[in-house]
Amino acid sequence: MVFWKSLFSTTEVPEAAKKAKMRRLVGFAEQIYFSTDKNIDLYELEELCDAVGWSRRPIAKVRKALHYSFVVGSLWYFRGSFQRLVGFARATSDHAFNATIWDVAVHPEFQNKGLGKALMLEMIAELRRAEISNISLFADAHVVEFYRRLGFNPDPEGIKGMFWYN
Amino acid sequence: MVFWKSLFSTTEVPEAAKKAKMRRLVGFAEQIYFSTDKNIDLYELEELCDAVGWSRRPIAKVRKALHYSFVVGSLWYFRGSFQRLVGFARATSDHAFNATIWDVAVHPEFQNKGLGKALMLEMIAELRRAEISNISLFADAHVVEFYRRLGFNPDPEGIKGMFWYN
């Protein structure tokens, strides 16, 4: 009881988290919340993408991509009234059969705490709630093992992910 | 001149093709038209999917999937006022950066004529017109070579296509 109390019961849910209907992730010492709100501050998202070393993309195009993504998932670190975007992922989908997860990022300062795994589990849960049975992604070589541990299968039955280049 | 005349100039564009703003594909003896109209007769689509041996899917879910697909491409064979669905493909997308092509099918009676290639080139052209730079797909082992010839690259830089299973 003392353990649980010290982990959860002493912290109030931040107003901003309540308002945006965020869900607190359990198992983290920090207050980490998951959100599916698509209206993310695009400059804050750009900062996160910069931090993980991605090349910059035009803000207007990013706005459009988020609008037309089926699920936009984000992780927020709260301390008092301060909040910060520390994780991101999104999925395109036909809203019926398949979804593909893109742009999975966890801020370097928050890596190696299990946030990537927690974020992916939330994304999978969201897609399953929507009765999407076929969830796919394209994994860089160094994260294939990470996704495999989450239940993603590389090249199942010889199926190959392929990319078209001009 | 005689050659071109005999191939193209003697056939009128069918009314239905005109009405649906279909484009005739050149290089085929038959009258084959490409359409991006999403309002495909779903039972005719089911017949095509049956013919290529796919397992049946609930019509209501297929309707939803087509609605939320970014591009729905179809090939139609015309003879006089008779028209028949002979090819199909669709793409999901974030409308900005990436698109993934799914459900590519050509009716067995119309295979080995280059229709699959023509269909894919039309899909790529549609997606490029929409300024989508990253076109991906998941290819069954036996069609990897077909897609490679069209410019699709398997596992570029070690990127792996992965699928999640329950």
Contacts between the chains, C-beta under 8 A, distances in Angstrom:
chain1	res1	chain2	res2	distance
A	57	B	97	7.2
A	61	B	96	4.6
A	61	B	97	6.7
A	62	B	96	7.3
A	64	B	94	7.4
A	64	B	95	5.6
A	64	B	96	4.4
A	65	B	94	4.0
A	65	B	95	7.0
A	65	B	96	3.8
A	65	B	97	5.5
A	66	B	94	7.9
A	67	B	95	7.7
A	68	B	70	7.9
A	68	B	93	7.0
A	68	B	94	4.9
A	68	B	95	4.1
A	68	B	96	6.9
A	69	B	94	5.4
A	70	B	68	7.9
A	90	B	94	7.5
A	92	B	92	5.0
A	92	B	93	6.2
A	92	B	94	5.1
A	92	B	98	6.9
A	92	B	100	6.9
A	93	B	68	7.0
A	93	B	92	6.2
A	94	B	64	7.4
A	94	B	65	4.0
A	94	B	66	7.9
A	94	B	68	4.9
A	94	B	69	5.4
A	94	B	90	7.6
A	94	B	92	5.1
A	94	B	102	7.4
A	95	B	64	5.6
A	95	B	65	7.0
A	95	B	67	7.7
A	95	B	68	4.1
A	96	B	61	4.5
A	96	B	62	7.3
A	96	B	64	4.4
A	96	B	65	3.8
A	96	B	68	6.9
A	97	B	57	7.2
A	97	B	61	6.7
A	97	B	65	5.5
A	98	B	92	6.9
A	98	B	102	6.4
A	100	B	92	6.9
A	100	B	100	5.4
A	100	B	136	7.9
A	102	B	94	7.4
A	102	B	98	6.4
A	124	B	164	6.5
A	133	B	166	7.9
A	134	B	163	6.9
A	134	B	164	8.0
A	135	B	163	7.1
A	135	B	164	3.9
A	136	B	100	7.9
A	136	B	138	6.5
A	136	B	161	6.6
A	136	B	162	6.6
A	136	B	163	5.2
A	136	B	164	7.2
A	137	B	161	7.9
A	137	B	162	5.5
A	137	B	164	7.9
A	138	B	136	6.5
A	138	B	159	5.1
A	138	B	160	7.0
A	138	B	161	5.8
A	138	B	162	7.4
A	139	B	159	6.7
A	139	B	160	4.9
A	139	B	162	5.3
A	140	B	157	7.7
A	140	B	158	7.0
A	140	B	159	5.9
A	141	B	157	7.3
A	141	B	158	3.3
A	141	B	159	7.1
A	141	B	160	7.1
A	144	B	160	5.1
A	144	B	162	7.2
A	147	B	162	5.3
A	148	B	162	7.6
A	150	B	164	7.5
A	151	B	164	5.5
A	151	B	165	6.3
A	151	B	166	7.9
A	152	B	162	3.9
A	152	B	163	6.5
A	152	B	164	5.0
A	153	B	162	6.1
A	153	B	163	5.2
A	153	B	164	7.5
A	153	B	165	6.1
A	154	B	160	4.4
A	154	B	161	7.2
A	154	B	162	5.1
A	155	B	160	6.8
A	155	B	161	6.6
A	156	B	163	5.2
A	156	B	165	7.7
A	157	B	140	7.8
A	157	B	141	7.3
A	158	B	140	7.0
A	158	B	141	3.2
A	159	B	138	5.1
A	159	B	139	6.7
A	159	B	140	5.9
A	159	B	141	7.1
A	159	B	161	6.6
A	159	B	163	7.3
A	160	B	138	7.0
A	160	B	139	4.9
A	160	B	141	7.1
A	160	B	144	5.1
A	160	B	154	4.5
A	160	B	155	6.8
A	160	B	161	6.2
A	161	B	136	6.6
A	161	B	137	7.9
A	161	B	138	5.8
A	161	B	154	7.2
A	161	B	155	6.7
A	161	B	159	6.6
A	161	B	160	6.2
A	161	B	161	2.1
A	161	B	162	7.5
A	162	B	136	6.6
A	162	B	137	5.5
A	162	B	138	7.5
A	162	B	139	5.3
A	162	B	144	7.2
A	162	B	147	5.3
A	162	B	148	7.6
A	162	B	152	3.9
A	162	B	153	6.1
A	162	B	154	5.1
A	162	B	161	7.5
A	163	B	134	6.8
A	163	B	135	7.1
A	163	B	136	5.2
A	163	B	152	6.5
A	163	B	153	5.2
A	163	B	156	5.2
A	163	B	159	7.3
A	164	B	124	6.5
A	164	B	134	8.0
A	164	B	135	3.9
A	164	B	136	7.2
A	164	B	137	7.9
A	164	B	150	7.5
A	164	B	151	5.5
A	164	B	152	5.0
A	164	B	153	7.5
A	165	B	151	6.3
A	165	B	153	6.1
A	165	B	156	7.7
A	166	B	133	7.9
A	166	B	151	7.9
